[in-house]
Amino acid sequence: MQELRGKLAQVRREVAKSVVGQEPAVTGLIIALLAKGHVLLEGVPGVAKTLLVRTLSSALDLDTKRVQFTPDLMPGDVTGSLIYDAKTGEFEFRRGPVFTNILLADEINRTPPKTQSSLLESMEERQVSVDGVTQPLPTPFMVAATMNPIEYEGTYTLPEAQLDRFLLKLVLDVPERELEVEVLRRHAAGFNPRDLAAAGVTAVLGADDLADAQRAAATTGVSTDVLSYIVDLARATRQSPSVRMGVSPRGTTALLAAAKAWAWLSGYSSVTPDHVQAMVLPVWRHRLQLRPEAELEGIASDAILRSILSSVQVPI
């Protein structure tokens, strides 16, 4: 187990060769890999969302494909489509970029909901169905989607069903002054974000090692008190006066999976309330549907979740 954790720590060091700061987002991506989940990265343009996913992919010995989501992108451009073969006179299924280990869905909210929903079956069932035939996706499979804040022009709000399939929503902020100076220092020294190999980023973790780490994280112990604590937190979201629809049972299982992965990654044999609390915001911030009056008052999901964490009794 220590060897696997050491390799994951090395993955973080490889990412740091290209991406300055953003350690919480790097940790979140690794947790999503361990929990077999998907990640939504939100932030204003230019905070290294795409570079972060590309660098993580380079640090993993896994197949990676990128799709730039645009308003004219069609579902078949993502999942694949039937192509007529004039030589045989038959239709042949040509696989789309979703058939990979890590799919970088860049600016997912710039494409209409019809194309966004093309990923639903892939994310939930790890398969693609075309013309009545089911095609399994490779293992492991993770969607790492980037998006700009919805108030920007030319974007579409992701449907609730789509958001609920993401294990984590990570928010990337503009770096602090010292970190931004370091970014400029690297560029002044010749760093090219399009050439990660020149930055020294190498693959240090393969599919077999990742599968072992996933199995180990899944066996992390959890007590009945901690399970009850997760349920109490979820029920508190449903009773909040600012929330129109709280966390569903899928959200509680997502929080449990993320907390187990974080506990294992931290070297613990069982989940503690601290691990649950650390994962509440990234796992649940995109699952709350706020009341219109709360949105008008500028109340954010993170503030509601912090209030709930402070009010629900923690098991000792």
Secondary structure as GFF3:
##gff-version 3
##sequence-region A 1 316
A	DSSP	alpha_helix	2	16	.	.	.	ID=ss1
A	DSSP	alpha_helix	23	34	.	.	.	ID=ss2
A	DSSP	beta_strand	39	42	.	.	.	ID=ss3
A	DSSP	alpha_helix	49	58	.	.	.	ID=ss4
A	DSSP	beta_strand	60	61	.	.	.	ID=ss5
A	DSSP	beta_strand	64	68	.	.	.	ID=ss6
A	DSSP	alpha_helix	75	79	.	.	.	ID=ss7
A	DSSP	beta_strand	80	85	.	.	.	ID=ss8
A	DSSP	beta_strand	90	95	.	.	.	ID=ss9
A	DSSP	beta_strand	102	106	.	.	.	ID=ss10
A	DSSP	three_ten_helix	108	110	.	.	.	ID=ss11
A	DSSP	alpha_helix	113	116	.	.	.	ID=ss12
A	DSSP	three_ten_helix	117	119	.	.	.	ID=ss13
A	DSSP	alpha_helix	120	125	.	.	.	ID=ss14
A	DSSP	beta_strand	127	130	.	.	.	ID=ss15
A	DSSP	beta_strand	133	136	.	.	.	ID=ss16
A	DSSP	beta_strand	142	147	.	.	.	ID=ss17
A	DSSP	alpha_helix	160	164	.	.	.	ID=ss18
A	DSSP	beta_strand	168	171	.	.	.	ID=ss19
A	DSSP	alpha_helix	177	188	.	.	.	ID=ss20
A	DSSP	beta_strand	205	206	.	.	.	ID=ss21
A	DSSP	alpha_helix	207	218	.	.	.	ID=ss22
A	DSSP	alpha_helix	224	239	.	.	.	ID=ss23
A	DSSP	beta_strand	243	245	.	.	.	ID=ss24
A	DSSP	alpha_helix	249	265	.	.	.	ID=ss25
A	DSSP	alpha_helix	273	284	.	.	.	ID=ss26
A	DSSP	beta_strand	289	290	.	.	.	ID=ss27
A	DSSP	alpha_helix	292	296	.	.	.	ID=ss28
A	DSSP	alpha_helix	301	311	.	.	.	ID=ss29
###
